[in-house]
Amino acid sequence: MAFFWRRKGDLPGAHEQLTQALKLQTNYYEARFNLGRILLLQGKVEQATNEFVRVLQESPNYQPARTSLEQVLLRIAVGK
């Protein structure tokens, strides 16, 4: 459902759907990853980074989270 909201451009709606999903299942790492992506699109870089780190703590081999975290840290390092 969050994907639907994101496609419509409703980032707050997607954020709410993902937050609700994580209340029901806190270790749902794919929802947490998508929440990180939504936060990033909302310009909430620190919160997004925290979500990517949590995903990797729960699922260390989840490559999309690792790639996203690396990209965010690189952007922070070069000041963009």
Secondary structure, 3 states (H helix, E strand, C coil): CHHHHHHCCCHHHHHHHHHHHHHHCCCCHHHHHHHHHHHHHCCCHHHHHHHHHHHHHHCCCCHHHHHHHHHHHHHHHHCC
